[in-house]
Amino acid sequence: MIPLPAIYEVKRAVITIGAGTSQDVVAAVSDKKIAVIAYMLSSNAAVTMTFKSHETGITGAMPVAVNAPLQDANVYGLFITTAGVKLNLTASGTATVGGYILYCEV
C-alpha cells in the first residue's frame, strides 16, 4: 500500500463552525473523492462533531471536550467521501469549533 501523499497533492482546509451549525469544508470535485489524511478540532465548549460525505455520515459522532483538541492522522487515509460530493462537518451543541484538515483528491 502506498501512502496517499506519495501519489496525490496534499491540500489544506480551515474549519470554523459556529454553535449548532455545519460547514462545507471541501467543495465537491467532479469525479473525485476527498480522502482526509489528518484533522485537528478544538472547541470552546463540549460539542459533538460528525464528518459527512454531503449529508451522509462518514464518521461516527465524535465528542470534543472544551479546550482539549481532537486530532488524528494517517497517510493511508482516515475517511473518504463518495466521488463528486462535498465534505461537510456538523457540530451539535453551543460551541464554536476551529481547526483544519489535510486531504487529497483521489
C-alpha positions in Angstrom: 0.0 0.0 0.0 1.4 3.4 -1.0 0.8 6.5 1.2 -1.6 9.0 -0.4 0.8 11.9 -0.2 3.3 9.9 -2.4 0.7 9.9 -5.2 -1.6 12.9 -4.7 -1.1 16.6 -3.8 -1.9 17.3 -0.1 -4.3 20.2 0.3 -5.5 22.0 3.4 -8.8 23.5 4.6 -9.6 25.6 7.6 -12.5 24.8 9.9 -14.6 27.5 11.6 -18.0 26.5 12.8 -20.5 28.4 14.9 -22.8 26.8 17.5 -25.1 24.1 16.2 -24.2 24.6 12.5 -22.3 22.9 9.7 -19.6 23.8 7.3 -18.8 22.7 3.8 -15.2 22.0 4.5 -14.2 21.0 0.9 -16.4 21.7 -2.1 -17.3 18.8 -4.4 -14.8 18.0 -7.1 -16.2 16.3 -10.2 -15.4 12.5 -10.3 -13.0 12.9 -7.3 -13.2 11.5 -3.8 -12.0 13.6 -0.8 -9.6 11.5 1.3 -8.9 13.1 4.7 -5.4 12.2 6.0 -5.3 14.4 9.1 -7.6 16.7 11.1 -7.5 18.7 14.3 -10.6 20.1 16.0 -10.7 22.4 19.0 -13.7 23.8 20.8 -14.6 26.4 23.4 -17.3 24.2 24.9 -18.2 20.5 24.8 -19.6 19.6 21.3 -20.1 16.5 19.1 -18.7 16.6 15.5 -19.6 14.4 12.5 -17.8 14.5 9.2 -20.2 13.8 6.3 -20.0 12.9 2.6 -22.6 15.5 1.5 -25.3 14.6 4.0 -24.2 11.0 4.9 -22.1 10.5 7.9 -18.6 9.0 7.2 -17.5 9.2 10.8 -19.5 8.5 13.9 -20.3 11.3 16.3 -17.0 12.5 17.8 -17.2 14.3 21.2 -14.8 17.2 21.5 -14.1 18.4 25.1 -13.6 22.1 25.9 -10.0 23.2 25.2 -8.9 19.6 24.5 -8.1 19.2 20.8 -9.3 16.1 18.9 -6.8 15.1 16.3 -5.8 12.1 14.1 -3.6 11.4 11.1 -3.0 8.5 8.8 -1.1 8.8 5.4 -3.3 6.0 4.0 -6.5 8.0 4.8 -8.8 8.2 7.7 -12.1 8.5 5.8 -13.2 9.3 2.3 -16.3 10.9 0.6 -18.3 9.4 -2.3 -16.9 10.6 -5.7 -18.2 14.0 -6.7 -19.7 15.2 -3.4 -18.6 17.8 -0.8 -17.0 17.1 2.6 -19.2 18.5 5.3 -18.7 18.9 9.1 -21.6 19.3 11.5 -21.5 20.5 15.1 -24.1 19.9 17.8 -24.2 22.0 21.0 -23.3 25.5 21.8 -19.6 25.5 20.9 -17.6 27.4 18.4 -15.2 25.0 16.7 -11.9 25.7 14.9 -9.3 23.5 13.3 -8.1 22.2 10.0 -7.9 19.1 7.7 -5.3 17.8 5.4 -6.7 15.9 2.4 -6.1 14.6 -1.1 -8.4 14.5 -4.1 -8.4 10.9 -5.3 
